[in-house]
Amino acid sequence: MTLTDSEVSRVIEMAWEDRTPFEAIEDQFGLSEKALITFMRAQLKSGSFKLWRSRVTGRKTKHIKLRSPEVSRAYCATQYKHR
């Protein structure tokens, strides 16, 4: 699978977002959680990758099945501010 520069940037952004589940990334870009981890390891510097892994490991909002039913969207309401 070949991604454009803008798609690579979007995948990384989605992977860092707390409310974007791994399943949404897989649906949109075809990267399973395991493939995303490999992708992130290749794209990020070692320290950034370690920070990302520690951040998402065990985070319930990154897995649809573990989410609280109260979390119904993939991003915070104030994340994308429109002027």
Secondary structure, DSSP 8 states (H G I E B T S, - for coil): ----HHHHHHHHHHHH-TTS-HHHHHHHH---HHHHHHHHHHHS-HHHHHHHHHHHTT-GGGSGGGS-TT--SSS-TTTS---
